[in-house]
Amino acid sequence: MLYEILLSIHLLSLVGWAGLSTGAYLVVRETAGSVLPNSYKRLVHAQAAFAGLLFLSGLTMAVLVYGFPKSPLWIHYALGVALVAGAIEAYHVRAARRYSAERYHRAIRMLAPAWAVILAVMLWLMVWKPF
């Protein structure tokens, strides 16, 4: 029962992390002005919170099912990728808080390919469990 609850939290956190601000960003990038709306900045913070919850629920499920550090190699790879994603999210929050809208949009254009690779690698690790 605990595993199923954690899995639900994990999947909802994935949607919150990957979906929430992606949709909002597509709207914000079309707006004129040199300042990001405060509502969007709050959404970026919510996205970072979902990323943290995604990490914690995934780690908890891994410990619950496999134990740690005895878990399969793919979990260790996923942990490494998650740490890189966490660093990118920290930069994303900082950029949303401190950068002008134009500089923020440039930063996001640089980060978008990294997010796409991270998401693809994590889905590959989670679905196919190759190692």
WOZIZI-V541075 format. One record per residue. N is the residue number from 0. OMEGA is omega in whole degrees, 0 to 359 (none if undefined). Layout:
N/OMEGA, N/OMEGA
This chain:
0/179, 1/179, 2/181, 3/177, 4/178, 5/178, 6/177, 7/178, 8/181, 9/181, 10/177, 11/177, 12/176, 13/178, 14/179, 15/181, 16/187, 17/188, 18/187, 19/186, 20/175, 21/177, 22/180, 23/180, 24/179, 25/176, 26/185, 27/182, 28/179, 29/182, 30/178, 31/177, 32/184, 33/183, 34/175, 35/177, 36/179, 37/179, 38/178, 39/178, 40/177, 41/179, 42/177, 43/176, 44/177, 45/178, 46/179, 47/177, 48/177, 49/178, 50/177, 51/178, 52/176, 53/179, 54/183, 55/179, 56/177, 57/179, 58/179, 59/177, 60/180, 61/179, 62/181, 63/185, 64/189, 65/192, 66/181, 67/13, 68/181, 69/185, 70/179, 71/183, 72/182, 73/178, 74/178, 75/175, 76/180, 77/178, 78/177, 79/179, 80/180, 81/178, 82/175, 83/178, 84/178, 85/177, 86/178, 87/178, 88/178, 89/177, 90/180, 91/179, 92/180, 93/180, 94/180, 95/182, 96/193, 97/188, 98/170, 99/182, 100/181, 101/179, 102/178, 103/180, 104/176, 105/180, 106/180, 107/177, 108/176, 109/184, 110/185, 111/177, 112/178, 113/178, 114/180, 115/179, 116/180, 117/180, 118/180, 119/180, 120/181, 121/177, 122/177, 123/180, 124/185, 125/185, 126/185, 127/179, 128/191, 129/185, 130/none
